[in-house]
């Protein structure tokens, strides 16, 4: 099981550029940690961290609009939102409601870089 402390981090003190080419950020934003959508999204994520770890995902949370984190500013967040970014730093999807990890992993698996990673890994195993 992946280390939750390494995979789920606060947006505070971070900038999206630090993950470029290294991780696929899944950013979960809410105006309050008690928001039922936030609670549900985090439950969905923590139940399937292994699936996200396989895809080089880092989950970034921000539940305090008053903190005005760089990530919240970069994504122009309003209310609850889930944002998936590619390793290249582009926004793949934005959803105003919780998203199942199966749907997130499908979106990731369609990305060209993820498909290349899969092919490279498969080729290495054949050797």
C-alpha positions in Angstrom: 0.0 0.0 0.0 1.4 3.4 -1.0 2.3 5.9 1.7 -0.6 8.3 2.2 1.6 11.1 3.5 3.6 11.1 0.2 0.7 10.8 -2.1 -1.8 13.2 -0.5 -0.4 16.6 0.3 -1.7 20.1 1.1 -1.6 22.7 -1.6 0.0 25.1 0.9 3.6 25.9 0.0 3.4 24.2 -3.4 3.1 25.2 -7.0 1.9 23.1 -9.9 5.2 23.6 -11.8 7.1 21.5 -9.2 5.2 18.3 -10.4 5.8 18.9 -14.1 7.2 15.7 -15.8 7.3 13.9 -12.4 3.7 13.4 -11.3 0.1 13.7 -12.4 -1.6 16.0 -10.0 -5.2 15.4 -8.9 -6.2 18.5 -7.2 -9.2 18.4 -4.8 -10.5 21.9 -3.9 -13.3 22.8 -1.5 -14.3 25.8 0.6 -14.4 23.7 3.7 -13.0 20.3 4.8 -16.5 19.4 6.0 -18.0 19.8 2.4 -19.7 16.4 1.8 -18.3 16.4 -1.8 -14.8 16.8 -0.5 -15.3 14.1 2.1 -16.7 11.7 -0.5 -13.9 12.5 -3.0 -11.2 11.8 -0.4 -12.9 8.6 0.6 -12.9 7.5 -3.0 -9.3 8.4 -3.4 -8.0 6.8 -0.2 -9.8 3.5 -1.0 -7.8 3.2 -4.3 -4.5 4.8 -3.6 -2.7 1.8 -5.1 -4.3 2.4 -8.5 -3.3 6.1 -8.5 0.2 5.2 -7.3 0.7 3.0 -10.4 -0.1 6.1 -12.5 2.3 8.5 -10.8 -0.5 10.5 -9.2 0.0 13.0 -6.4 -3.3 14.2 -4.7 -3.2 17.8 -3.7 -5.9 19.1 -1.3 -7.0 22.7 -0.6 -9.9 23.4 1.7 -9.2 26.9 2.8 -9.9 29.6 0.2 -8.6 32.3 2.6 -5.1 30.8 2.4 -5.0 31.8 -1.3 -2.5 29.1 -2.2 -0.6 29.3 -5.5 -2.4 26.2 -6.8 -5.9 27.6 -6.0 -4.9 30.8 -7.8 -3.5 28.9 -10.8 -6.7 26.8 -11.2 -9.0 29.8 -10.5 -10.9 27.6 -8.1 -14.5 28.3 -7.1 -16.3 26.1 -4.6 -15.7 22.3 -4.9 -13.7 21.1 -7.8 -11.6 18.1 -8.9 -8.9 18.8 -11.4 -6.6 16.2 -13.2 -3.4 17.5 -14.8 -1.1 15.7 -17.1 2.7 15.3 -16.4 3.1 18.0 -19.0 1.1 20.4 -16.7 -2.0 20.7 -18.9 -5.5 20.4 -17.4 -7.0 17.1 -18.5 -10.4 17.5 -16.8 -12.3 19.6 -14.2 -15.3 18.3 -12.4 -17.6 20.1 -10.0 -18.5 16.9 -8.3 -16.6 13.8 -6.9 -15.0 11.5 -9.4 -14.5 7.8 -9.0 -10.9 6.5 -9.1 -11.9 4.2 -12.0 -12.9 7.2 -14.0 -9.8 9.1 -13.1 -7.6 6.2 -14.0 -9.4 5.8 -17.4 -8.8 9.5 -18.1 -5.1 9.1 -17.2 -4.7 5.9 -19.3 -5.9 7.7 -22.4 -3.1 10.3 -22.2 -0.3 9.8 -24.7 2.5 9.9 -22.2 0.8 7.3 -20.0 0.4 5.0 -23.0 4.1 5.5 -23.8 4.9 4.6 -20.2 2.8 1.5 -20.4 4.5 0.4 -23.7 8.0 1.1 -22.2 7.2 -1.0 -19.1 5.8 -3.8 -21.2 8.9 -3.8 -23.5 11.2 -3.9 -20.4 9.3 -6.9 -19.1 9.7 -8.8 -22.4 13.5 -8.5 -22.3 
